[in-house]
Amino acid sequence: MESPIIPKVIREKTKYCFECGICTASCPMVELLSTHYNPRSLLQKALNEPEKTLDDDKLWLCAWCYKCYKRCPQGLKPPEIFQLLKNRAMKLGLFNGFKRATSIMKEKVPFPLICWYACFHPERAEIGDKKITEVLKKLAKQPKLAKGIEEDSNHKDKVAIIGSGPAGLTAASILAEIGYPVTIFEALPEAGGMLRKSMPKYRLPRKVLESEIQRLRDLGVKLRTGTKVSKDISFDEIKQDGYKAIFVAVGAHKSRKLGIEGEELERVVDALDFLWKVNTQQQVNLGKKVGIIGGGNVAIDAARTALLQGAKEVIILYRRSREEMLANPWEVAEAEKEGVKIKFLVTPVRISEKEGRVQGLKCVRMKLGVLDETGRKKPMPIEGSEFSLKLDTVIVAIGETTETTFLPENLEVDKGGWVQVNPFTMETNIAGVFAGGDMVTGPATVIEAILAGKKAAYSINQYLTRIRKKEENHCGD
């Protein structure tokens, strides 16, 4: 008989959980919130203590990154299980767990509103939108200092942060709260990094982003926007200006190329540039039929945005199967619900033209072979399977890389172009230079970037404290 508290569908989904703990071990929220969140124990509690689970703050602290699902030997999807439980809680009028969760986020994360909208997806709630909105509005108040850090407004050691994405903003906020003079150098005309450049407004309202950045200004952080390091100021000049520590968090803004004929044609568009133009209200003419090449979250965002921009048909072309897609499963489902079509096991080989602009795309069908270095089956072309699609625009979203040419030559970068750091302190091989976010991990989630910024801020504080004590001891001698 179905429980009035936990529906049968949830019991069916959770009965395959072997409590191995892999979901907890792979969860960035566990590391960010330490003792406050544990998906494995929450799944167990859902079965053993359903009444308490529906009023538990942990139920609201899943960031939908699907790290757990991608590593779960049983293929469970905890984010979707937790969403079913949240919907059940709202139907019963249980909102205390949500309120406590927002209090935890306010204490532990410098930009809780950005997290709620960009990561926790309150729009997924089936009911209770009004109550959730009312609670989120109360998060506008500046969060308290993190425990264990004493406020000291007398710090004179300046800190430079290069990049104003979630990692840079987080580090700047924490360091400013501690009392350090902080300056952010941002190449774009406005702060926000990828949050502003590529995140659609339906996922992160601009008034939310603006309010969070204003809170940063209120803390005394200086924002030097429109300042590209290497063009407007050099890395060495920043050090010479008296900055005792530098945190580099420029993200991964360089899109990878397809490497096929026709890539330079008119209306072959880079996905990040496309999203940036839409976000800055620049005119975008896509035509009626749009092809998106790629299978990550950027590809999904580009596809959904293309529909909102008036495209009549949007097709995602992905060279692997649905199971190998890097995009979050629920976002893929949302895109399909909105009308986005997806062709799996397909890769482009040539973009055809007419009078210098896109006319269509020649593709080949693929089959999956042995596992590659990513742990996914390697796609291989099927001989004689070529076919063509008529398209007005091709949007390329096959991955991003980072820019490292502005960094010191002796700073360690791996063969993939990612900056190497101590994973616990975020410090590079150069003393006083720290790095984090996508330029270290490759394209990842907002939560992972926030976690990197938090680690870096604490490490920079410890580093500067050690330097300061050495100088004081030296003066005492």
C-alpha positions in Angstrom: 0.0 0.0 0.0 1.3 3.4 -0.9 2.5 5.6 1.9 0.6 8.9 2.3 4.0 10.6 3.0 6.3 9.0 0.5 4.8 8.1 -2.9 5.4 4.7 -4.5 7.5 6.3 -7.3 10.1 7.5 -4.7 10.2 4.1 -3.0 10.8 2.5 -6.4 13.7 4.8 -7.1 15.4 4.5 -3.8 15.1 0.8 -3.3 18.2 0.3 -5.5 20.4 2.4 -3.3 23.1 0.2 -1.8 24.3 3.0 0.6 27.8 2.8 -0.8 28.5 6.5 -0.2 29.8 7.4 -3.7 27.2 10.1 -4.1 28.4 11.8 -0.9 32.1 11.4 -1.8 31.5 13.0 -5.2 29.2 15.9 -4.0 30.7 19.4 -4.0 27.9 20.6 -1.7 29.1 18.2 1.0 32.5 19.9 0.9 31.0 23.4 0.7 28.6 22.8 3.6 30.6 20.2 5.6 28.3 18.9 8.3 25.0 20.3 6.9 24.5 18.0 3.9 24.9 14.3 3.0 22.9 12.9 0.1 23.5 9.2 1.1 22.0 9.7 4.6 19.2 11.8 3.1 18.2 8.9 0.8 18.3 6.5 3.7 16.2 8.9 5.9 13.6 9.2 3.1 12.8 5.5 3.5 13.2 5.2 7.3 11.9 8.5 8.5 9.7 10.0 5.8 7.9 12.5 7.9 11.1 14.0 9.2 12.7 14.0 5.7 10.0 16.3 4.3 10.8 18.9 6.9 14.6 18.5 6.6 16.7 21.4 5.4 19.1 19.0 3.7 16.3 18.2 1.2 16.7 21.7 -0.3 20.5 21.8 -0.5 21.1 19.7 -3.6 22.7 21.8 -6.4 21.6 19.6 -9.3 25.1 19.0 -10.5 24.5 15.3 -11.1 28.0 14.4 -9.9 26.3 11.7 -7.8 24.4 10.2 -10.7 27.5 10.2 -13.0 29.4 8.1 -10.4 26.6 6.0 -8.9 27.0 2.3 -9.7 23.2 1.9 -9.8 22.5 5.0 -11.9 20.3 6.7 -9.3 19.4 10.3 -9.8 19.3 11.8 -6.3 18.5 15.4 -7.5 15.3 14.1 -9.1 14.4 12.0 -6.1 14.8 15.0 -3.8 12.7 17.1 -6.2 9.8 14.6 -5.8 10.2 14.9 -2.0 10.2 18.7 -2.1 7.1 18.7 -4.2 5.5 16.4 -1.7 6.6 18.7 1.2 5.1 21.8 -0.5 1.8 20.0 -1.1 1.7 19.3 2.6 2.6 23.0 3.4 6.0 22.1 4.9 8.3 25.1 4.2 10.4 25.2 7.4 13.1 23.0 5.9 13.4 25.4 3.0 13.7 28.4 5.4 16.4 26.7 7.4 18.2 25.8 4.2 18.3 29.5 3.1 19.7 30.4 6.5 22.5 27.9 6.1 23.3 29.2 2.7 23.3 32.8 3.9 25.9 31.8 6.6 28.1 29.6 4.4 28.0 31.1 0.9 28.8 34.8 0.0 26.2 34.9 -2.8 23.2 32.8 -1.7 20.8 34.3 -4.2 23.1 33.4 -7.2 23.3 29.9 -5.8 19.6 29.5 -5.4 18.7 30.7 -8.9 21.7 29.3 -10.9 22.1 26.0 -9.0 19.1 25.0 -6.9 16.5 26.0 -9.6 13.5 27.2 -7.6 11.6 27.4 -10.9 11.4 23.6 -10.7 8.9 23.8 -7.8 5.5 22.6 -8.9 3.7 24.6 -6.2 4.6 27.1 -3.6 6.4 29.6 -5.9 5.0 32.6 -4.0 6.3 31.4 -0.6 9.7 30.4 -2.1 10.0 33.8 -3.7 9.2 35.6 -0.4 11.9 33.7 1.4 14.5 34.3 -1.3 13.9 38.0 -1.1 15.0 38.0 2.5 18.4 36.7 1.4 19.3 40.2 0.2 20.8 41.0 3.6 24.6 40.6 3.7 25.6 37.2 5.2 27.7 37.0 8.4 31.4 36.3 8.4 32.4 32.7 8.3 33.1 31.2 11.6 36.7 30.9 12.6 37.8 34.1 10.9 38.3 37.2 13.0 37.3 40.5 11.4 40.3 42.8 11.1 39.8 46.1 9.2 43.4 47.0 9.6 44.8 44.7 6.9 47.0 46.7 4.5 48.1 43.8 2.2 46.3 44.3 -1.1 44.8 41.4 -2.9 44.2 41.2 -6.7 41.6 39.0 -8.3 41.7 38.4 -12.0 38.2 37.5 -13.2 34.8 38.2 -11.8 33.0 34.9 -12.2 31.6 32.9 -9.3 35.1 31.9 -8.0 36.5 35.4 -8.2 33.4 37.0 -6.6 33.4 34.5 -3.8 37.1 35.0 -2.9 36.6 38.8 -3.1 33.7 38.8 -0.8 35.3 36.7 1.9 38.6 38.6 1.8 36.8 41.9 1.9 34.8 40.8 4.9 38.0 39.8 6.7 39.3 43.3 6.0 41.7 43.1 3.0 41.7 45.8 0.3 40.6 43.8 -2.8 40.6 44.8 -6.4 39.0 42.7 -9.2 40.3 43.0 -12.7 37.6 42.0 -15.3 38.0 42.1 -19.1 34.3 42.4 -19.8 32.6 45.8 -19.5 30.5 44.5 -16.5 31.3 42.1 -13.7 29.9 38.6 -13.4 32.1 36.5 -15.8 30.2 33.5 -17.1 27.3 34.3 -14.9 26.7 37.4 -17.0 28.2 36.2 -20.3 26.6 32.8 -20.9 24.0 32.1 -18.3 20.5 32.8 -19.8 18.3 35.2 -17.9 15.6 32.6 -17.4 18.2 30.7 -15.2 19.7 33.8 -13.4 17.6 37.0 -13.4 19.9 40.0 -14.0 18.4 41.9 -11.1 19.7 39.1 -8.8 23.2 39.2 -10.3 23.2 43.0 -10.0 22.1 43.0 -6.4 24.8 40.5 -5.4 27.6 42.5 -7.2 26.3 45.7 -5.5 26.8 44.0 -2.1 30.4 43.4 -3.1 30.9 47.1 -3.9 29.3 47.9 -0.5 32.0 45.8 1.1 34.6 48.1 -0.5 35.8 45.8 -3.3 37.1 47.8 -6.3 35.9 46.6 -9.7 38.1 47.5 -12.6 35.9 46.3 -15.5 36.9 46.6 -19.1 40.5 45.8 -18.0 42.1 42.9 -19.7 45.3 41.6 -18.1 47.9 41.4 -20.9 46.3 44.2 -22.9 45.4 47.0 -20.5 47.7 45.9 -17.6 50.3 43.2 -17.3 50.5 40.5 -14.7 53.9 41.9 -13.6 52.4 45.4 -13.3 49.8 44.1 -10.9 52.5 42.6 -8.7 54.5 45.8 -8.9 51.5 47.8 -7.8 51.9 46.3 -4.4 49.4 43.4 -4.5 50.8 40.8 -2.0 48.6 38.0 -3.3 46.8 37.3 -6.6 43.9 34.9 -7.3 43.5 34.1 -11.0 40.0 32.9 -11.9 39.3 33.9 -15.5 37.2 30.8 -16.3 37.1 29.1 -19.6 35.9 31.6 -22.2 37.7 30.2 -25.3 35.5 27.9 -27.4 37.0 25.0 -29.1 36.9 24.8 -32.9 35.3 22.1 -35.0 38.2 21.8 -37.4 36.0 21.2 -40.4 35.5 22.8 -43.8 33.1 25.8 -43.7 33.7 26.7 -40.1 34.5 30.4 -41.0 31.2 30.9 -42.9 28.7 33.6 -41.9 26.2 32.2 -39.4 28.6 29.7 -37.9 28.3 31.0 -34.4 30.3 30.3 -31.2 27.8 29.3 -28.5 29.3 31.6 -25.8 29.3 34.6 -28.2 25.7 33.8 -29.1 24.6 33.7 -25.4 26.6 36.9 -24.7 24.9 38.8 -27.6 21.5 37.7 -26.4 22.3 38.6 -22.7 23.5 42.1 -23.8 20.4 42.6 -26.1 22.4 42.7 -29.3 20.6 41.8 -32.5 20.8 38.1 -33.4 19.5 36.8 -36.7 19.4 33.0 -36.7 17.0 32.2 -39.5 14.3 29.5 -39.2 16.4 26.3 -38.7 19.3 26.1 -36.2 21.8 23.3 -35.6 23.6 23.1 -32.3 26.8 21.0 -32.2 27.6 19.6 -28.7 26.2 17.8 -25.7 27.0 19.9 -22.6 25.0 22.4 -20.6 26.2 25.3 -22.9 24.7 23.4 -25.9 21.4 23.0 -24.0 21.4 26.7 -23.0 22.1 27.8 -26.6 19.3 25.5 -27.9 16.7 26.8 -25.5 17.8 30.4 -26.1 17.6 29.9 -29.9 13.9 29.0 -29.5 13.3 32.0 -27.4 15.0 34.1 -30.1 12.4 33.0 -32.7 14.0 30.0 -34.4 11.3 27.6 -35.7 13.3 24.4 -35.4 16.4 23.7 -33.2 18.3 20.5 -33.6 21.1 19.4 -31.2 23.7 17.1 -32.9 25.7 15.0 -30.4 28.3 12.4 -31.4 27.6 10.1 -28.4 24.4 8.6 -26.9 22.0 10.2 -24.4 23.7 8.3 -21.5 27.1 10.0 -22.4 25.8 13.5 -22.5 27.5 15.9 -20.1 24.5 18.1 -19.8 22.3 17.8 -16.8 19.6 15.2 -17.5 16.7 17.3 -16.3 17.8 20.3 -18.5 18.0 18.0 -21.5 14.4 16.9 -20.7 13.3 20.5 -20.3 14.8 21.4 -23.7 13.0 18.5 -25.4 9.8 19.5 -23.7 10.1 23.0 -25.1 10.6 21.6 -28.6 14.4 21.1 -29.0 15.2 18.0 -31.1 18.3 15.9 -30.4 20.0 13.6 -32.9 22.4 11.3 -31.1 25.4 9.4 -32.5 25.9 12.1 -35.2 28.9 14.2 -35.9 29.5 17.0 -38.5 32.1 16.6 -41.3 31.5 19.7 -43.5 29.4 22.9 -43.5 28.0 23.7 -46.9 27.6 27.2 -48.2 25.6 29.4 -50.5 27.0 32.9 -51.3 29.3 32.8 -48.3 26.8 31.8 -45.6 25.6 28.5 -44.1 23.3 26.4 -46.3 23.5 23.1 -44.5 25.5 20.6 -42.7 26.9 17.3 -43.9 27.1 14.7 -41.1 28.1 11.1 -40.5 26.5 8.6 -38.1 28.5 7.2 -35.3 28.8 4.0 -33.3 30.3 3.6 -29.8 33.5 1.6 -29.3 35.8 1.1 -26.4 36.1 3.4 -23.4 38.3 6.5 -23.9 40.2 8.6 -21.3 37.0 10.2 -20.1 35.5 6.9 -19.2 32.9 7.1 -21.9 32.6 4.9 -25.0 34.6 6.4 -27.9 32.4 7.4 -30.9 33.5 6.0 -34.3 32.2 6.9 -37.8 30.0 4.4 -39.6 31.3 4.0 -43.2 28.7 5.1 -45.9 26.3 6.7 -43.3 26.7 10.3 -44.5 23.6 12.5 -44.7 22.8 16.2 -45.0 20.7 18.7 -43.1 19.5 22.1 -44.3 20.3 24.8 -41.8 20.3 28.5 -41.6 22.7 28.8 -38.6 25.2 26.4 -36.9 26.0 27.1 -33.3 29.2 25.4 -32.0 29.2 24.3 -28.4 31.8 21.5 -28.2 33.7 22.7 -25.1 35.7 25.5 -23.8 39.3 26.1 -22.9 41.0 28.8 -20.8 43.4 31.6 -21.6 46.8 31.3 -20.0 49.1 33.4 -22.2 49.0 36.4 -19.8 50.4 34.3 -16.9 54.1 34.1 -15.9 56.0 31.6 -18.1 57.1 29.6 -15.1 53.6 29.0 -13.8 52.7 25.3 -14.2 50.1 24.4 -16.8 49.3 20.8 -17.8 49.3 19.5 -21.3 45.5 20.2 -21.6 46.2 23.9 -20.8 44.7 23.9 -17.3 46.5 25.6 -14.5 48.0 23.3 -11.8 47.3 24.1 -8.2 47.5 22.5 -4.7 43.9 21.1 -4.5 43.7 22.0 -0.8 45.1 25.6 -0.9 44.5 26.5 -4.6 48.1 27.9 -4.6 50.1 27.5 -7.8 53.8 26.7 -7.9 54.5 30.5 -7.6 54.3 31.8 -4.0 51.4 34.2 -3.5 49.7 33.3 -6.8 46.5 31.2 -6.5 44.1 30.0 -9.1 40.7 28.3 -9.2 37.4 27.7 -11.0 37.1 26.5 -14.6 40.7 27.5 -15.5 41.9 24.7 -13.1 39.1 22.1 -13.4 37.9 22.7 -16.9 34.2 23.7 -17.4 32.3 22.8 -14.2 29.4 24.0 -12.1 28.8 27.3 -10.3 29.0 25.5 -7.0 32.4 24.1 -7.7 33.7 27.5 -8.7 32.3 29.0 -5.4 34.0 26.2 -3.5 37.3 27.0 -5.2 36.9 30.7 -4.4 36.2 30.0 -0.8 39.2 27.7 -0.4 41.4 30.3 -2.1 40.2 33.1 0.2 41.0 31.2 3.3 44.4 30.1 1.9 45.3 33.7 0.9 44.4 34.9 4.4 46.7 32.2 5.9 49.4 33.0 3.4 49.3 36.8 4.1 49.1 36.2 7.9 52.3 34.1 7.8 54.1 36.8 5.7 52.9 39.5 8.1 54.1 37.6 11.2 57.5 37.0 9.6 57.9 40.7 8.9 56.8 41.6 12.4 59.3 39.1 13.9 62.0 40.5 11.6 61.3 44.0 12.7 61.4 42.9 16.4 64.9 41.5 15.8 
